[in-house]
């Protein structure tokens, strides 16, 4: 059911671009992100949103209220990924899963894997996607994720285990080798959330491995869309549209 929903929005829009939301202090969060998201959805330039829980929570109750408003506004219009990076002992993960899917109403949530299977399992629900952190896009990913574990890297073991459990995977575009290795390892039917494109400088060429079944995946871009007007001028909506058009063109050349 979740794969059908995520694929449906991508097919209808012709895009696998996800709009990440990382609000800053002092901004009109709902107004800023809603005006841009409305524009991008009307123009069929995105097929998911990804609000980052930490940025909203850092704004206190106003931020959390804004998060609820945004999810409620878009949950019927597009695929909603709550970027919360949850993961704890079993009972705590069960509570976090109820929060993500029940209270917030997200279609998917990002999950940290390093406490093992019982910390991941509660997030794997019918009609939902748990995106387990595989090979992330940050520089510090090398500290643990790249360590050798027998014949494979730690991130490869994590991805193999998570995929076997029925989870999706977060795989950053900033590593030239990881995405290809992971697709070869888990196959093309495991949904991937791919950050690192845009402001983080991820290489579009790595997306070529998504050919064959692209619509179940999402390529995320956050600040390069939301704050494009700071570099390119114009209104936030106009600048975001131009940046999303550019990103879609670059993605499309590699996978369609």
N, C-alpha and C positions, 0 to 999 in steps of 0.2 A: 504493500500500500504506500509506504513512504517513497519507495523508488518510483512508483507510478506518478506520485504527486510531484516529485522533484523533476522527473523527466517531462511531465506535462508542461510545467511552466517554462522549461528550456525550449521545448519544441515550439510552443506558442510564440515565444519571443524571438526565437532564433539566436539566443544568447545563453552562455553559461557563466556570465559575469555576475559576481556577488558584490553587493555594496556594503562594505564594512562601516560600522558606526562607532567612532571613538571620540565622544564629545569632549570639548574643552571647558574649563571653568569660566563662568561669566557669559556664556552664550545662551541664546534661546534654543534649547536642545530640540524640542518637539518642532518648533517652527522651522529651524534650519534643515533638519534631516527629513522632515515630512515634505517640504517644498521640493527638495532635490529628489527624494524617492518617488514622489508623485510624477515629476517630470520624466524621470528615467523609465518608470513603468509605462507611462503613456506612450513613450517613444520606443518601447520594446527593447530597451538597452540593458536591462538586468533581469535576472530570474531568481534572485534571492537577496535577502538582507541579512547582515550579521552584526547585531549589536553586541558590543564587548561589555560584559557585565561589570568589569572592574572600573571602567571609565564612568559608567553611570553611577555605581555605588560610591565612587569617590566624591560625587556631588551631593551625597547625603540623601535624605528622603525626597527632595525635589528631583534628584537624578533617578531614583528608583521609580518614582511616580511617572517620570518621563518615559522610562523604559517600558512600563506597563502600557502607557498610551500608545507608544509606537508599535509594540507587538500586537495589541488589540486592533490597531488601525490596518495592519498589513497581513495578518495571519490568513485571511481569506483571499488576498490579492497576489501573494507570492510565497515562496518558501522561506521560513524564518529559522535561522540558526542562532541559538544563544551561545555566544562564545564565553563560557564560564570556566572551562578547564577544571571541572570537578573530578573527584576521585578520592575515596576514603575507605575505611573498613566497611564491610557489607551493610550494616544497618544505617550508617551515616550516608552511604551512597544511595541507599533506598530513599532516604529523606531528600537528598539532593535531586534525585530523579523525579520525585513527586513535585518538588519545587519547579524544576525546569519544564516539565511537561504538563503538570496540573495547574499550578499557580500562574506561571508565566505564559503557558500555552504555546511553547516553542515546538517546532517540528523536529528539531535536532539540537544537540548540545555537544560541545567539545569536552573530552574526558582525558584526564591524565592517567597513564597506565601503570605507573611504577609500584603500586601496591598490589598488583596482580588481578587475577580473574574475578575474584569475589568483589573487587572494587569497581570493575567494569560492568559486570553482568546486570546490575539493576537498571542500567541506562539502555539496555538492548530490549526495546519494547516493540510490539507490533505497531506499525504505522509511524514509527520514529526512527531517526538515525543517530547513533552515538558515534561521533567522529573522534577516534582515539588518536592522541598525539603520536605520530610515527617518527618522521624526520622533520623537525620543525625548521623555521626559516631564520631563527636568531643565531648569531655567531657562537653563543655558548652551547649550541646543539652538539658541537664537537666534543665537549667535555665528557659526556656520558653516552649519548646516542651513537656516536661513531666508534666506541670501544669495540674491540674484537671479542666475540663470544663464540668460541669454537671456530668454525669456518665462516661464520657470518658476523655482521655487526649487530650491536644491541638493537638498533632501530629495525633491522630486518627481522629479528626474532619477535619483537613487539608487533610488527605489522602482520607477520604470519599468524601469530596467536590471535590477534584481534580480528583478523579477517575470518579465521576459522570459527570464531564466536558469533559472527554475523554483524560485526561493526564496520563502519566506514573508517577512513584514515585521514589525518591531516599530514600533508606532505608539502614542504615548502619548495617554492620554485627557485630558491637561491642556491640550491645544490644541483649542479649539472648532472650528477650521476644517480642521485637517490630516486628520483621519480621513475626513471626507466627501470631501475633494479626492482622497485616495489611493484610496478605493474607486471613485470615478468614473474615476480614471486607470487602475487595474489590473484593475477588475472584481471581482465578488463571489466568484470561485473561488480567490483567493489567500489562504492562511491568514494571519491576523493574530494577533500576540501584543500585547495591549493593557495596558500597565502604567499606573499613575497613579491608579487608582481606590482609594479608601480613605484612607490616611494622607496621600497626596499631594494629595488634594482634587480629583481629576478629575471632570468633569461627566458624570453618567450619560446625559444627553440625547444626547451625541454617539454613543452606541451604537445609535441608531435606524437608522443606515446599514447595520447588520449584518442587518437583516430580509431574508428571502429565502433565506439560506444560512448561518444562524448557527452550526451545529454544528462547522464546521471552524475556528472562531476560539476564542481563549482570552482572558479578561479576568483579569488577575492582581491579587491582593492579598496582601501579605506581612505586615508588622508589625501591621496592623489586625486580622488574624486570629490570628496567633501570640501576640501580646501583648495581646489584648483583655481578658484578666482584670485587667490593670493598671488599666484604666479602668472596667470594668464589674463587677469582683469575681467571685466564684465560682471554680471550678476552671478551669484552662486549657482543658480539653476543653469544659466547659459554655459558657464565654464565647466560645470559638472557634465553637461550633455556632451560637450566637445571632447572631454577627456574619456568619457565612457565610449563614445564613438571610436576614438583612437584605440582604446584597449580592445574593443570588440573586433576591430579590423585586424589588429595584430594577432589576437587569439584565433580568429577565423582563418587566417592565412596558414596557420599551423595544423588545424584539426579538421577543417571542412573541405 
